[in-house]
């Protein structure tokens, strides 16, 4: 009786069979979904961590600026945004609670910028329907930087809030803290730019 014949597959063929079997049982990785564009705010008047210029500095309390609110432009707000608000805040003010320099809210969702001097107390340069809340100067509208002489430069944080409501129903004399409470209760996202000023 003759010995049984043994058949050998070429090495390349064996490798191809194994590779095909492996691919058949493997799942291809899902295509990565692009991340949504980030909500950002920019200003031609305020360089990131740059120095606030004299035109945006307060006029009073020993400061001699022009008290013009800077241009602000924002992009890529979160889905579902129904209105915006903007604040300017100095966390370095020697008060124990910082200093609110600007509070403006009920900015329509169709708006994506504030023009130069939009912080005028009479509101004529601000978007239609928006409201300027009280600042720590005790008045509505923009109040520029005016830190104590000799302090290291203070930070002035301009924040744009994207909100899930069309408007905040607040009294026109609402304090910055009251507005802030309502902003945080309705916020979808924020964008910030910080500038410095000292004297």
SERO-4910 file (N, C-alpha, C, O; in steps of 0.05 Angstrom, whole numbers):
BEGIN
 pado doro    nc1    nc2    nc3   cac1   cac2   cac3    cc1    cc2    cc3    oc1    oc2    oc3
  Unk    A     17    -24      0      0      0      0     18     24      0     36     27     16
  Unk    A     12     43    -18     29     67    -20     21     87      2     -2     87     10
  Unk    A     40    103     10     35    124     31     17    145     20     18    152     -4
  Unk    A     -2    156     37    -19    178     28     -4    202     19     17    209     31
  Unk    A    -13    216     -1      1    240    -11     -9    264      4    -32    268      9
  Unk    A     10    280     13      4    304     29      8    328     10     29    331     -3
  Unk    A    -12    346     10    -11    370     -8     -5    394      9    -19    399     29
  Unk    A     15    410      2     22    435     17     14    459      0     19    461    -23
  Unk    A      0    477     14     -6    503      1     18    521      1     33    521     20
  Unk    A     22    536    -20     45    555    -19     41    574      4     18    581     11
  Unk    A     63    584     16     62    602     39     45    626     33     30    635     50
  Unk    A     48    637      9     33    662      2      4    656      2    -12    673     12
  Unk    A     -5    633     -7    -33    626     -8    -44    623     20    -66    633     26
  Unk    A    -29    610     38    -37    607     66    -41    634     79    -61    639     93
  Unk    A    -22    652     75    -24    679     87    -48    694     77    -61    708     92
  Unk    A    -54    690     51    -77    704     39   -103    694     52   -121    710     57
  Unk    A   -105    668     56   -129    656     69   -133    667     97   -155    675    104
  Unk    A   -111    668    113   -112    678    140   -121    707    141   -138    715    156
  Unk    A   -108    723    123   -114    752    122   -143    757    115   -156    774    127
  Unk    A   -153    742     95   -181    745     86   -200    738    109   -220    752    113
  Unk    A   -194    717    123   -211    709    146   -211    730    168   -232    736    179
  Unk    A   -188    741    173   -186    762    194   -202    786    187   -216    797    204
  Unk    A   -200    795    162   -215    819    153   -245    814    154   -261    832    160
  Unk    A   -253    789    147   -281    783    146   -293    786    174   -317    794    176
  Unk    A   -278    779    195   -289    780    222   -284    807    236   -294    811    258
  Unk    A   -269    824    224   -262    850    237   -281    872    227   -291    871    205
  Unk    A   -286    891    245   -302    915    238   -284    938    231   -265    944    246
  Unk    A   -289    951    209   -273    974    202   -280    997    221   -303   1000    228
  Unk    A   -260   1013    229   -266   1035    247   -285   1055    234   -284   1061    210
  Unk    A   -304   1066    251   -323   1086    241   -308   1111    233   -288   1118    246
  Unk    A   -317   1124    212   -305   1149    204   -310   1170    225   -332   1174    235
  Unk    A   -289   1184    233   -290   1204    255   -308   1227    246   -306   1237    224
  Unk    A   -326   1235    264   -344   1258    259   -328   1283    266   -317   1285    288
  Unk    A   -327   1302    247   -312   1327    253   -324   1341    277   -348   1343    281
  Unk    A   -306   1351    294   -315   1366    318   -328   1392    310   -319   1404    290
  Unk    A   -349   1400    324   -362   1426    317   -343   1449    320   -325   1448    338
  Unk    A   -345   1469    304   -328   1493    305   -331   1506    333   -353   1507    344
  Unk    A   -309   1516    344   -310   1527    370   -322   1555    370   -317   1571    352
  Unk    A   -338   1561    391   -350   1588    395   -328   1607    403   -315   1602    424
  Unk    A   -323   1628    388   -301   1646    393   -310   1675    391   -330   1681    378
  Unk    A   -295   1693    405   -299   1721    403   -272   1734    397   -252   1727    409
  Unk    A   -272   1754    379   -248   1769    372   -254   1799    373   -277   1807    373
  Unk    A   -233   1814    372   -237   1843    372   -212   1856    359   -190   1851    367
  Unk    A   -217   1873    339   -194   1888    328   -183   1909    347   -161   1920    344
  Unk    A   -199   1915    368   -190   1935    388   -176   1922    412   -162   1936    426
  Unk    A   -179   1896    416   -168   1883    439   -151   1860    430   -162   1840    421
  Unk    A   -125   1861    433   -108   1838    427   -109   1820    451   -110   1829    474
  Unk    A   -109   1794    446   -109   1774    468    -86   1780    487    -63   1780    479
  Unk    A    -93   1784    512    -74   1791    533    -58   1816    527    -37   1821    539
  Unk    A    -69   1832    508    -56   1858    502    -65   1880    520    -82   1875    538
  Unk    A    -55   1904    516    -61   1926    534    -85   1942    523    -86   1948    499
  Unk    A   -104   1948    540   -126   1965    532   -116   1992    525   -100   2004    540
  Unk    A   -124   2003    502   -115   2030    494   -132   2051    507   -154   2046    518
  Unk    A   -122   2076    507   -134   2098    521   -163   2104    512   -179   2114    528
  Unk    A   -169   2098    487   -196   2103    477   -217   2087    492   -241   2094    492
  Unk    A   -209   2064    504   -228   2047    517   -227   2049    548   -242   2035    562
  Unk    A   -210   2067    558   -206   2071    586   -228   2090    597   -238   2107    582
  Unk    A   -236   2086    622   -256   2103    634   -248   2132    635   -224   2138    635
  Unk    A   -268   2150    635   -263   2179    638   -275   2188    664   -299   2194    666
  Unk    A   -258   2189    685   -267   2196    712   -251   2180    732   -236   2162    725
  Unk    A   -255   2186    758   -241   2173    780   -211   2174    776   -196   2155    784
  Unk    A   -201   2195    764   -172   2198    759   -163   2187    733   -139   2191    726
  Unk    A   -180   2175    717   -173   2165    691   -183   2184    670   -203   2198    673
  Unk    A   -169   2185    647   -175   2206    627   -178   2193    599   -169   2203    579
  Unk    A   -191   2170    598   -196   2157    572   -221   2168    559   -234   2186    569
  Unk    A   -228   2156    536   -251   2164    521   -276   2147    527   -298   2153    518
  Unk    A   -272   2125    542   -294   2108    551   -311   2098    527   -335   2098    529
  Unk    A   -298   2089    506   -312   2077    483   -310   2047    485   -288   2036    487
  Unk    A   -333   2034    484   -332   2004    486   -320   1993    460   -325   2004    438
  Unk    A   -305   1972    462   -291   1961    438   -310   1945    420   -331   1936    428
  Unk    A   -301   1943    395   -315   1925    376   -311   1896    385   -289   1888    393
  Unk    A   -332   1881    384   -331   1852    390   -345   1837    368   -367   1845    359
  Unk    A   -333   1815    359   -344   1798    338   -343   1769    347   -323   1760    357
  Unk    A   -365   1754    344   -365   1726    352   -375   1708    329   -390   1716    312
  Unk    A   -366   1683    331   -372   1663    310   -378   1636    322   -369   1630    345
  Unk    A   -393   1620    307   -398   1592    314   -412   1588    341   -403   1572    358
  Unk    A   -434   1603    346   -448   1598    371   -460   1570    372   -464   1558    351
  Unk    A   -466   1559    395   -478   1533    397   -505   1531    384   -520   1551    382
  Unk    A   -512   1507    375   -538   1502    363   -559   1508    385   -556   1502    408
  Unk    A   -581   1521    376   -603   1527    394   -601   1554    407   -617   1562    424
  Unk    A   -580   1570    400   -577   1597    412   -600   1615    403   -606   1617    380
  Unk    A   -613   1627    423   -636   1645    417   -630   1674    423   -645   1692    415
  Unk    A   -609   1680    438   -601   1707    443   -572   1707    455   -562   1686    461
  Unk    A   -560   1731    456   -534   1734    467   -533   1755    489   -551   1772    491
  Unk    A   -513   1754    506   -507   1774    525   -477   1778    526   -462   1760    519
  Unk    A   -468   1802    534   -439   1808    536   -434   1821    563   -449   1838    572
  Unk    A   -413   1812    576   -404   1825    600   -374   1832    598   -359   1819    584
  Unk    A   -366   1852    613   -338   1859    617   -333   1860    647   -347   1874    661
  Unk    A   -313   1845    656   -309   1841    685   -279   1842    692   -262   1831    678
  Unk    A   -273   1856    714   -246   1857    724   -244   1841    750   -253   1850    771
  Unk    A   -232   1817    749   -231   1800    773   -209   1810    793   -208   1801    815
  Unk    A   -192   1829    784   -170   1839    801   -176   1864    817   -159   1873    832
  Unk    A   -200   1875    813   -207   1899    828   -207   1894    858   -215   1872    867
  Unk    A   -197   1913    874   -194   1908    903   -220   1912    918   -222   1929    936
  Unk    A   -240   1896    911   -266   1898    924   -274   1873    938   -293   1873    954
  Unk    A   -260   1851    933   -268   1825    944   -287   1810    926   -292   1787    929
  Unk    A   -298   1824    906   -317   1812    887   -313   1820    859   -330   1816    841
  Unk    A   -290   1833    853   -285   1843    826   -301   1867    819   -312   1880    837
  Unk    A   -302   1874    793   -316   1898    784   -329   1893    757   -315   1885    738
  Unk    A   -355   1898    755   -369   1895    730   -368   1921    714   -378   1942    724
  Unk    A   -357   1920    691   -353   1944    674   -374   1946    652   -378   1968    641
  Unk    A   -387   1924    645   -407   1925    624   -425   1901    625   -416   1879    629
  Unk    A   -451   1906    622   -471   1884    621   -491   1892    600   -506   1911    603
  Unk    A   -493   1876    578   -513   1881    558   -525   1854    550   -510   1835    544
  Unk    A   -551   1852    549   -565   1827    544   -589   1831    526   -595   1854    518
  Unk    A   -603   1809    520   -625   1809    501   -616   1818    473   -630   1831    458
  Unk    A   -591   1810    466   -580   1815    439   -592   1793    421   -589   1770    427
  Unk    A   -606   1801    399   -618   1780    382   -599   1760    371   -575   1766    367
  Unk    A   -609   1735    367   -592   1713    357   -581   1719    329   -561   1707    321
  Unk    A   -594   1737    314   -584   1744    287   -560   1762    288   -548   1766    267
  Unk    A   -553   1772    311   -530   1791    313   -505   1775    320   -505   1757    336
  Unk    A   -482   1783    307   -457   1769    313   -434   1789    319   -411   1782    318
  Unk    A   -441   1814    326   -421   1833    334   -433   1856    349   -457   1861    348
  Unk    A   -416   1871    363   -423   1897    375   -404   1917    363   -380   1914    362
  Unk    A   -416   1939    353   -401   1960    341   -385   1976    362   -391   1975    385
  Unk    A   -366   1992    352   -352   2010    370   -371   2029    383   -389   2040    370
  Unk    A   -369   2032    410   -386   2050    425   -414   2040    429   -432   2055    434
  Unk    A   -418   2013    425   -445   2002    429   -453   2004    458   -476   2002    465
  Unk    A   -433   2009    476   -439   2012    505   -448   2039    514   -449   2045    538
  Unk    A   -455   2057    495   -466   2083    503   -491   2079    520   -508   2062    514
  Unk    A   -493   2093    543   -516   2089    561   -543   2092    547   -562   2080    556
  Unk    A   -545   2110    527   -571   2114    514   -579   2091    496   -601   2089    486
  Unk    A   -560   2073    490   -566   2049    474   -569   2053    445   -575   2034    430
  Unk    A   -564   2077    435   -569   2081    406   -549   2067    388   -554   2065    364
  Unk    A   -526   2059    398   -506   2045    382   -508   2014    387   -494   1999    374
  Unk    A   -526   2006    404   -529   1977    411   -549   1964    393   -566   1978    381
  Unk    A   -549   1938    391   -569   1924    374   -598   1930    384   -602   1932    408
  Unk    A   -616   1932    366   -644   1937    372   -655   1916    391   -652   1892    385
  Unk    A   -668   1924    412   -680   1905    431   -662   1897    454   -671   1885    474
  Unk    A   -636   1904    453   -618   1897    474   -621   1915    498   -632   1937    495
  Unk    A   -612   1906    521   -615   1922    546   -587   1923    559   -572   1904    560
  Unk    A   -580   1948    568   -555   1951    582   -560   1952    612   -574   1970    622
  Unk    A   -549   1933    627   -554   1931    655   -535   1950    671   -517   1962    660
  Unk    A   -541   1951    697   -524   1968    714   -497   1956    719   -494   1932    721
  Unk    A   -477   1973    719   -449   1964    725   -442   1972    753   -459   1983    768
  Unk    A   -418   1966    761   -409   1974    788   -402   2003    790   -395   2013    812
  Unk    A   -404   2018    768   -402   2047    769   -429   2059    778   -431   2083    784
  Unk    A   -450   2042    779   -476   2051    788   -493   2061    765   -515   2073    770
  Unk    A   -484   2057    740   -499   2067    717   -500   2044    696   -485   2025    698
  Unk    A   -518   2048    677   -519   2029    654   -499   2037    633   -489   2060    633
  Unk    A   -492   2018    616   -473   2024    595   -445   2016    602   -439   2008    624
  Unk    A   -427   2019    582   -399   2012    586   -384   2032    603   -387   2056    601
  Unk    A   -368   2021    622   -350   2037    638   -322   2024    635   -318   2001    643
  Unk    A   -303   2039    624   -277   2027    618   -260   2022    642   -267   2029    664
  Unk    A   -236   2010    637   -217   2005    659   -208   2030    673   -204   2051    660
  Unk    A   -204   2028    699   -193   2050    715   -183   2038    741   -194   2044    763
  Unk    A   -162   2022    740   -152   2009    764   -137   2029    782   -129   2050    772
  Unk    A   -133   2023    807   -117   2041    825    -89   2044    814    -77   2025    804
  Unk    A    -78   2068    816    -50   2073    808    -31   2055    823    -34   2051    847
  Unk    A    -11   2044    809      9   2027    822      2   1998    823     20   1981    828
  Unk    A    -23   1991    818    -30   1962    817    -17   1949    792    -12   1963    772
  Unk    A    -11   1924    794     -3   1909    770    -26   1910    751    -49   1912    759
  Unk    A    -21   1908    725    -43   1909    705    -66   1890    712    -62   1866    718
  Unk    A    -90   1900    711   -114   1884    717   -122   1870    691   -116   1878    669
  Unk    A   -137   1847    695   -148   1832    673   -177   1842    668   -192   1845    686
  Unk    A   -183   1847    642   -210   1855    634   -221   1833    616   -212   1830    593
  Unk    A   -240   1818    626   -250   1794    613   -276   1801    599   -296   1806    612
  Unk    A   -276   1800    573   -300   1805    557   -312   1777    550   -298   1761    536
  Unk    A   -336   1772    558   -349   1746    554   -374   1749    538   -391   1766    544
  Unk    A   -377   1733    518   -402   1731    503   -417   1705    512   -405   1684    511
  Unk    A   -441   1708    520   -458   1686    528   -478   1679    506   -492   1697    497
  Unk    A   -479   1654    498   -500   1644    480   -522   1632    498   -516   1614    514
  Unk    A   -546   1642    495   -568   1635    513   -590   1618    499   -594   1621    475
  Unk    A   -603   1602    515   -624   1585    504   -652   1598    506   -672   1586    499
  Unk    A   -653   1624    514   -678   1638    515   -676   1663    498   -655   1674    493
  Unk    A   -700   1672    488   -701   1696    471   -693   1721    486   -681   1740    475
  Unk    A   -701   1722    512   -696   1746    528   -696   1740    557   -708   1720    566
  Unk    A   -682   1756    572   -683   1755    601   -703   1776    611   -699   1800    605
  Unk    A   -723   1768    625   -743   1786    635   -735   1797    662   -743   1787    683
  Unk    A   -719   1819    661   -708   1831    685   -715   1860    686   -719   1873    665
  Unk    A   -717   1872    710   -721   1901    711   -697   1916    699   -674   1906    700
  Unk    A   -701   1939    688   -680   1953    674   -658   1961    693   -635   1966    684
  Unk    A   -663   1963    719   -643   1970    738   -631   1945    752   -619   1948    774
  Unk    A   -634   1922    740   -623   1897    752   -593   1900    755   -579   1910    738
  Unk    A   -583   1890    778   -555   1891    783   -540   1871    766   -552   1853    755
  Unk    A   -514   1875    764   -497   1856    748   -499   1828    759   -499   1809    744
  Unk    A   -500   1826    786   -502   1799    798   -528   1786    791   -529   1762    786
  Unk    A   -550   1801    791   -576   1790    783   -576   1781    754   -585   1759    748
  Unk    A   -565   1797    737   -562   1790    709   -545   1765    706   -552   1746    692
  Unk    A   -522   1765    720   -504   1742    719   -517   1716    728   -512   1695    716
  Unk    A   -534   1717    748   -548   1693    757   -565   1682    735   -566   1658    730
  Unk    A   -580   1700    721   -597   1691    699   -582   1682    675   -591   1664    660
  Unk    A   -559   1694    670   -542   1685    648   -533   1656    652   -536   1639    634
  Unk    A   -523   1650    676   -513   1623    682   -536   1603    682   -531   1579    677
  Unk    A   -560   1611    688   -583   1593    688   -592   1585    660   -606   1566    656
  Unk    A   -584   1601    640   -594   1597    613   -571   1595    592   -577   1596    568
  Unk    A   -547   1591    600   -524   1591    581   -521   1565    566   -524   1544    578
  Unk    A   -516   1567    540   -509   1544    524   -479   1542    519   -468   1520    515
  Unk    A   -466   1565    519   -437   1566    515   -427   1594    518   -442   1613    517
  Unk    A   -400   1597    523   -388   1624    526   -363   1625    509   -350   1605    502
  Unk    A   -356   1650    502   -331   1656    488   -319   1680    502   -333   1699    509
  Unk    A   -292   1680    505   -280   1702    520   -255   1713    507   -241   1699    492
  Unk    A   -249   1738    512   -224   1751    505   -216   1768    529   -233   1781    541
  Unk    A   -190   1767    536   -180   1781    559   -159   1802    551   -141   1795    535
  Unk    A   -161   1826    561   -141   1847    556   -131   1857    583   -144   1852    604
  Unk    A   -109   1872    583    -97   1881    608    -95   1912    608    -92   1925    587
  Unk    A    -97   1923    632    -92   1952    635    -83   1958    663    -94   1948    683
  Unk    A    -63   1975    665    -53   1985    690    -44   2014    687    -40   2023    665
  Unk    A    -41   2028    710    -32   2056    708    -15   2062    733     -6   2085    736
***
